[in-house]
């Protein structure tokens, strides 16, 4: 049966809505408000509560509205809304239809405070403040107050200190450290309150030292000695490399409840410098944290009576570390971690061999290696040493490949590569250079994993011998000697993933298989190449690079590849397009395979040529144009034509030299050349003298002395008259010669220039049978035509005698008629018969 108190509570809850409704109705009537809203529960509720909301209106309200809800009618003037499991703060409002003034109420939800947990306290050093902390639990969504209650011993008034959700601090009154303190926490808000459990302690149990101060860290190649200021019962240490998190578990030794460190060593009265580090034949692992048995710090560390030394072992050579420590007394709490300090361990002799590989071409041996990091080399790499057969090369630390002349045979070409630091050299990596002539891996395939990775797979050769291992090499297309990458795989692996690939880059490579050789001999090598491997592709962003050489109407292109970063994938082919300069819409294109290094094509005069590159995504922009500006193509003979012409000319010259040795040929040639020479004798009519005479309209008297053995008297003078141009009879030729006029006729003198000019004509005529005036003698007749200077010299000219000459028997000169040039012309036809 319910108790009396419970019965009273149920009765009150049952009649509360009725009393509220009566009170609200009375308030509405007095206040003249259109409506009033109220709830069956308080307006501050825990999340998930259920309750009812009532809206009571005046009797004059014809239409009651509860906005945004679907209420039910409780009576003629009241609406009721059932709310189940409220999950957030809510507002409920009501109004009459014709009255804009609303009424309503706000319901605020949250949680009561949880019981505070994990209450703990510590004192900041002897005599310091006591700080207590706890876990507050879930969010209440209300303002919550936290109060720390402290009682020192029995019969002492309780003291309270205001705190927050994470903790509080208070200063204990001076007293013995053995005094027992009792503390607890009270959390309260509008929905209720809760108390934590009570914690009892003494001050010496909760005292926490201040963080220790770390001095310098003295490091060798494998260990570091930390110097702490102060005297501590126990210590814990942590170290990390820069950029990493501190380890979750500190290095520690004997500590209550499994945490802490070992007892520190006692400082020595005199500190000696540590001897130089010598390489040890074998390094045995030490415990994580050991007290230093004999402190021998470097000269940089100054001894101090209050310093304590701790050694951290099993560190890596030439590595920067961050160190921090914390300490505690024999009882109490651990201090906070100290401020970290940093130092670098010393270098040591490298123990890791360099990973090296090689590539070959016709003239050079290219040696590649993967640079060692400072941690892998156990120091800063100063150089790489390469030995090829009997030649030694040394390169700087930033170099990862070397090209040398192929001066050794493949069967006896051994290569070693080693890295060196200040302490020594790494073990040499040996390579046996050999040709890839063994059976290669089969069915090399690839697929894209992501924008920077390619999955590569293949099948083993099968039956070709025992496989020792695989090596996969890859490189950007065209850069095998400068940008080679590779990975070595065990014999059981037939797939790998190529990582760190650049998107929109075309790669080539090969899968090499190395077979197990006979004892004392290197195994053979097989190679299967792959090309045009890429992750993503786009249209090229530039045209190809090339060099051109123009030869008339022909251009030769030497391809230099794509500009760096503009290929955007694997180039499938080049497009060579040509168009006339005046008709640019007429374009003719041809495809050039991407593997060709050189290509020739015709480029007529007045045409423009350009190139583009194409990937699987499309064709890129044009390259620089090549324009043939020649309007008329030079017809230069080819070298073959020149050689043929020289051979023909040489043969003709040799034949003529052979014929020249025949006397008959020589005579014919002499006659031929004499005839040709006669053809070039100048016509007297075109001579300067004849032209000057043609300008004169008078007559000329020329003495023609003919001498013969039968003649004893002087020949009569022959009068030569130059006919005027308007003379109607005969020929108007200025060179016509006429006979002298009859005796007794005096010729009319003609004025002449002041100078005296004389010319002569020597002619030989063919003998004529019907000429009566031809002399029997074959002497040559010379006819002189002389001009008179003036009238005063006329008598002297008439008295002048020519030298006599016999007339030739074959020369006929008619003296009685007209003497023309045709009469004295020589016929050469007989010389050719």
Long-range contacts (C-beta under 8 A, 24 or more apart in sequence): 16-40, 17-52, 17-54, 20-54, 21-54, 21-56, 21-78, 24-54, 24-56, 25-56, 25-77, 28-56, 28-57, 28-58, 29-58, 33-58, 33-101, 33-103, 34-58, 34-61, 34-95, 34-96, 34-99, 34-101, 34-103, 35-61, 35-64, 35-94, 35-95, 35-96, 35-102, 35-103, 36-103, 37-92, 37-93, 37-94, 37-103, 37-104, 37-105, 38-105, 39-105, 39-107, 43-105, 43-106, 43-107, 43-108, 44-107, 44-108, 44-109, 44-110, 44-142, 44-190, 44-191, 45-86, 45-107, 45-108, 45-109, 46-109, 46-110, 46-111, 46-112, 46-191, 47-86, 47-87, 47-88, 47-109, 47-110, 47-111, 47-141, 48-85, 48-86, 48-87, 49-85, 49-86, 49-109, 50-82, 50-83, 50-84, 50-85, 50-86, 51-83, 51-86, 51-107, 52-80, 52-81, 52-82, 52-83, 53-80, 53-81, 53-83, 53-92, 53-105, 54-78, 54-79, 54-80, 54-81, 55-79, 55-80, 55-81, 55-92, 55-94, 55-103, 57-94, 57-96, 58-96, 61-96, 61-97, 61-99, 62-96, 62-97, 62-98, 63-96, 63-97, 63-98, 64-94, 64-96, 64-97, 65-94, 65-95, 65-96, 65-97, 66-92, 66-93, 66-94, 67-93, 67-94, 67-95, 67-102, 68-93, 83-107, 109-141, 110-140, 110-141, 110-142, 110-189, 110-190, 110-191, 111-138, 111-139, 111-140, 111-141, 111-142, 111-191, 112-140, 112-189, 112-191, 112-192, 112-193, 112-194, 113-137, 113-140, 113-144, 113-187, 113-188, 113-189, 113-191, 113-192, 113-193, 113-194, 114-138, 114-187, 114-194, 115-187, 115-194, 115-195, 115-196, 116-146, 116-185, 116-187, 116-194, 116-195, 116-196, 117-196, 119-183, 119-184, 119-185, 119-196, 119-197, 119-199, 120-199, 121-181, 121-183, 121-199, 121-201, 121-206, 122-206, 122-207, 122-208, 122-332, 122-333, 123-172, 123-203, 123-206, 123-207, 123-208, 124-208, 124-210, 125-207, 125-208, 125-209, 125-210, 126-207, 129-169, 129-170, 129-171, 130-169, 130-170, 130-171, 130-172, 130-181, 130-203, 130-206, 131-167, 131-168, 131-169, 132-163, 132-167, 132-168, 132-169, 132-170, 132-183, 132-185, 132-199, 133-166, 133-167, 134-166, 134-167, 134-185, 134-196, 136-165, 136-166, 136-187, 140-189, 140-191, 142-189, 142-190, 142-191, 143-189, 143-190, 144-187, 144-188, 144-189, 145-187, 145-188, 145-189, 146-185, 146-186, 146-187, 147-185, 147-186, 147-187, 147-188, 148-183, 148-184, 148-185, 149-183, 149-184, 149-185, 149-186, 150-181, 150-182, 150-183, 151-181, 151-182, 151-183, 152-179, 152-180, 152-181, 152-182, 153-179, 153-180, 172-203, 177-202, 177-203, 177-204, 178-202, 178-204, 179-203, 204-331, 204-332, 205-331, 205-332, 206-332, 206-333, 207-329, 207-331, 207-332, 207-333, 208-328, 208-332, 208-333, 208-334, 208-335, 208-336, 209-327, 209-328, 209-329, 209-332, 209-335, 210-335, 210-336, 211-326, 211-335, 211-336, 211-337, 211-338, 211-339, 212-325, 212-326, 212-327, 212-335, 212-338, 213-338, 214-323, 214-324, 214-325, 214-338, 214-339, 214-340, 214-341, 215-301, 215-307, 216-300, 216-301, 216-341, 216-343, 217-321, 217-323, 217-341, 217-342, 217-343, 218-274, 218-297, 218-298, 218-300, 218-301, 218-343, 219-315, 219-321, 219-343, 219-344, 219-345, 219-346, 220-274, 220-277, 220-345, 220-346, 221-277, 221-317, 221-318, 221-345, 221-346, 221-347, 221-348, 221-378, 222-283, 222-313, 222-314, 222-315, 222-316, 222-317, 222-345, 222-348, 223-286, 223-311, 223-312, 223-313, 223-314, 223-315, 223-345, 224-311, 224-312, 224-315, 224-321, 224-323, 224-343, 224-345, 225-292, 225-295, 225-297, 225-309, 225-310, 225-311, 225-312, 226-309, 226-310, 226-311, 226-312, 226-323, 226-325, 227-297, 227-301, 227-307, 227-308, 227-309, 228-264, 228-307, 228-308, 228-309, 228-310, 228-325, 228-327, 229-304, 229-306, 229-307, 230-306, 230-308, 230-327, 231-306, 231-308, 232-264, 232-308, 232-327, 232-328, 232-329, 233-263, 233-327, 233-328, 233-329, 233-330, 234-260, 234-261, 234-263, 234-327, 234-328, 234-330, 235-260, 235-261, 235-264, 235-308, 235-310, 235-325, 235-326, 235-327, 236-260, 236-261, 236-325, 236-326, 236-327, 236-334, 237-261, 237-289, 237-310, 237-312, 237-323, 237-324, 237-325, 238-323, 238-324, 238-325, 238-337, 239-312, 239-315, 239-321, 239-322, 239-323, 239-324, 240-321, 240-322, 241-319, 241-320, 241-321, 241-322, 242-320, 242-322, 242-342, 246-324, 250-326, 251-288, 251-289, 251-312, 252-289, 253-289, 259-334, 260-328, 261-289, 261-310, 262-289, 262-290, 262-291, 263-291, 264-291, 264-308, 264-309, 264-310, 265-291, 265-292, 265-293, 265-295, 265-308, 265-309, 265-310, 267-295, 267-303, 267-305, 267-307, 267-308, 267-309, 268-294, 268-295, 268-303, 270-303, 271-295, 271-296, 271-297, 271-301, 271-303, 272-296, 273-297, 273-298, 273-299, 274-298, 277-346, 277-348, 279-348, 279-349, 279-423, 279-424, 285-313, 285-314, 286-313, 286-314, 287-313, 288-312, 288-313, 288-314, 289-313, 315-345, 316-345, 316-375, 316-378, 317-345, 317-346, 317-347, 317-348, 317-378, 317-379, 318-344, 318-345, 318-346, 318-347, 318-348, 318-374, 318-375, 318-377, 318-378, 318-379, 318-380, 318-421, 319-344, 319-345, 319-375, 320-344, 321-345, 347-378, 347-379, 347-380, 347-421, 347-422, 347-423, 348-378, 348-379, 348-423, 349-378, 349-421, 349-423, 349-424, 349-425, 350-376, 350-377, 350-378, 350-379, 350-419, 350-420, 350-421, 350-423, 350-424, 350-425, 350-426, 350-427, 351-378, 351-426, 351-427, 352-376, 352-377, 352-426, 352-427, 353-418, 353-426, 353-427, 353-428, 353-429, 354-384, 354-417, 354-418, 354-419, 354-426, 354-429, 355-429, 355-488, 356-415, 356-417, 356-429, 356-431, 357-431, 357-471, 357-473, 357-484, 357-486, 358-415, 358-431, 358-433, 359-480, 359-481, 359-484, 360-406, 360-433, 360-435, 361-481, 362-406, 363-405, 363-406, 364-403, 364-404, 364-405, 364-406, 364-481, 365-403, 365-404, 365-405, 365-406, 365-413, 365-415, 365-433, 366-401, 366-402, 366-403, 366-480, 366-481, 367-401, 367-402, 367-403, 367-404, 367-415, 367-417, 367-431, 368-400, 368-401, 368-484, 368-486, 369-400, 369-401, 369-417, 369-429, 370-400, 371-397, 371-398, 371-400, 372-419, 372-426, 377-419, 377-421, 377-426, 378-421, 378-423, 379-421, 379-422, 379-423, 380-421, 380-422, 381-419, 381-420, 381-421, 382-420, 382-421, 382-422, 383-419, 383-420, 384-417, 384-418, 384-419, 384-420, 385-417, 385-418, 385-419, 385-420, 385-425, 386-415, 386-416, 386-417, 387-415, 387-416, 387-417, 387-428, 388-413, 388-414, 388-415, 389-413, 389-414, 389-415, 401-481, 401-482, 401-484, 403-481, 408-433, 410-434, 410-435, 432-522, 434-522, 434-524, 434-525, 435-525, 436-512, 436-525, 436-526, 436-527, 437-524, 437-525, 437-526, 438-464, 438-465, 438-513, 438-515, 438-524, 438-525, 438-526, 439-464, 439-513, 439-526, 440-511, 440-512, 440-513, 440-526, 440-527, 440-528, 441-470, 441-494, 441-511, 441-513, 441-526, 441-528, 442-528, 444-511, 444-528, 444-529, 444-530, 446-530, 446-533, 448-535, 449-497, 450-535, 451-503, 451-535, 451-536, 452-499, 452-500, 452-501, 452-502, 452-503, 452-535, 453-497, 453-498, 453-499, 453-501, 453-535, 454-497, 454-498, 454-501, 454-507, 454-533, 454-535, 455-495, 455-496, 455-497, 455-498, 456-495, 456-496, 456-497, 456-498, 456-511, 456-530, 457-494, 457-495, 458-494, 458-495, 458-511, 458-528, 459-494, 460-494, 460-513, 461-513, 461-526, 464-515, 464-526, 465-515, 465-516, 465-523, 465-524, 466-515, 466-516, 467-491, 467-513, 467-514, 467-515, 467-516, 468-514, 468-515, 468-516, 468-523, 469-513, 469-514, 470-494, 470-511, 470-512, 470-513, 470-514, 471-511, 471-512, 471-514, 472-496, 472-498, 472-509, 472-510, 472-511, 472-512, 473-509, 473-510, 473-512, 474-498, 474-507, 474-508, 474-509, 474-533, 475-507, 475-508, 475-509, 476-502, 476-505, 476-506, 476-507, 476-508, 477-506, 477-507, 477-508, 477-531, 477-532, 477-570, 478-561, 480-508, 498-533, 501-535, 503-535, 503-536, 504-534, 504-535, 504-536, 504-537, 504-538, 504-567, 504-568, 504-569, 505-534, 505-535, 505-567, 505-569, 506-532, 506-533, 506-534, 506-567, 506-569, 506-570, 506-571, 507-533, 507-534, 508-532, 508-533, 509-533, 531-570, 532-570, 533-570, 534-569, 534-570, 536-569, 537-568, 537-569, 537-570, 537-615, 537-616, 537-617, 538-568, 538-569, 538-615, 538-617, 539-568, 539-615, 539-617, 539-618, 539-619, 539-620, 540-566, 540-567, 540-568, 540-569, 540-571, 540-612, 540-613, 540-614, 540-615, 540-619, 540-620, 540-621, 541-566, 541-568, 541-620, 541-621, 542-566, 542-620, 542-621, 542-623, 543-610, 543-611, 543-612, 543-613, 543-620, 543-621, 543-622, 543-623, 543-624, 544-571, 544-574, 544-611, 544-612, 544-613, 544-623, 545-623, 546-611, 546-623, 548-626, 550-603, 550-626, 550-628, 552-630, 552-633, 552-634, 552-636, 553-602, 553-603, 553-604, 553-605, 553-628, 553-630, 553-633, 554-600, 554-601, 554-602, 554-603, 555-600, 555-601, 555-602, 555-603, 555-609, 555-626, 555-628, 556-598, 556-599, 556-600, 557-592, 557-598, 557-599, 557-600, 557-601, 557-611, 558-597, 558-598, 559-596, 559-597, 559-598, 559-599, 562-613, 566-620, 567-613, 567-615, 568-615, 568-617, 568-620, 569-615, 569-616, 569-617, 570-615, 570-616, 571-613, 571-614, 571-615, 572-614, 572-615, 572-616, 573-613, 573-614, 574-611, 574-612, 574-613, 574-614, 575-611, 575-612, 575-613, 575-614, 575-619, 576-601, 576-609, 576-610, 576-611, 577-609, 577-610, 577-611, 577-612, 577-622, 578-603, 578-607, 578-608, 578-609, 579-607, 579-608, 580-606, 580-607, 580-608, 581-606, 581-607, 581-608, 581-627, 582-606, 584-608, 603-628, 604-628, 604-633, 605-629, 605-630, 605-631, 605-632, 605-633, 606-630, 606-631, 671-831, 671-832, 672-832, 674-828, 674-831, 675-828, 675-831, 675-832, 678-826, 678-828, 683-821, 684-735, 684-759, 684-761, 684-821, 685-733, 685-734, 685-735, 685-821, 687-759, 689-757, 689-759, 690-734, 690-735, 692-753, 692-757, 693-722, 693-734, 693-787, 694-722, 694-734, 694-735, 696-722, 696-750, 696-752, 697-722, 697-724, 697-750, 698-722, 698-748, 698-749, 698-750, 698-751, 699-747, 699-748, 699-750, 700-750, 700-785, 700-787, 701-740, 701-747, 701-788, 701-797, 702-737, 702-783, 702-784, 702-785, 702-786, 703-784, 703-786, 703-797, 703-798, 703-800, 703-802, 704-783, 704-784, 704-802, 704-815, 705-801, 705-802, 705-803, 705-804, 705-805, 706-781, 706-804, 706-805, 706-807, 707-804, 707-805, 707-806, 708-775, 708-777, 708-806, 708-807, 709-777, 709-806, 714-801, 716-740, 717-798, 718-815, 719-747, 720-785, 730-818, 731-818, 731-820, 733-820, 735-820, 735-821, 736-818, 736-819, 736-820, 737-818, 737-819, 737-820, 738-818, 738-819, 739-815, 739-816, 739-817, 749-791, 749-794, 751-790, 752-787, 752-788, 752-789, 752-790, 753-789, 754-789, 754-790, 755-789, 756-787, 756-789, 757-787, 758-784, 758-785, 758-786, 758-787, 759-785, 760-784, 760-785, 761-785, 761-824, 763-811, 763-824, 763-825, 763-826, 764-808, 764-810, 764-811, 764-824, 764-826, 765-808, 765-810, 765-811, 765-812, 765-813, 765-823, 765-824, 765-826, 766-810, 766-826, 766-827, 767-809, 767-810, 767-811, 767-812, 768-812, 771-812, 771-814, 773-812, 773-813, 773-814, 773-815, 773-816, 774-807, 774-809, 774-810, 774-811, 774-812, 775-806, 775-807, 775-808, 775-809, 776-809, 777-806, 777-807, 777-808, 777-809, 778-806, 778-808, 778-809, 778-810, 779-805, 779-806, 779-807, 779-808, 780-805, 780-806, 780-808, 780-811, 781-805, 781-806, 781-807, 781-808, 781-811, 781-813, 783-813
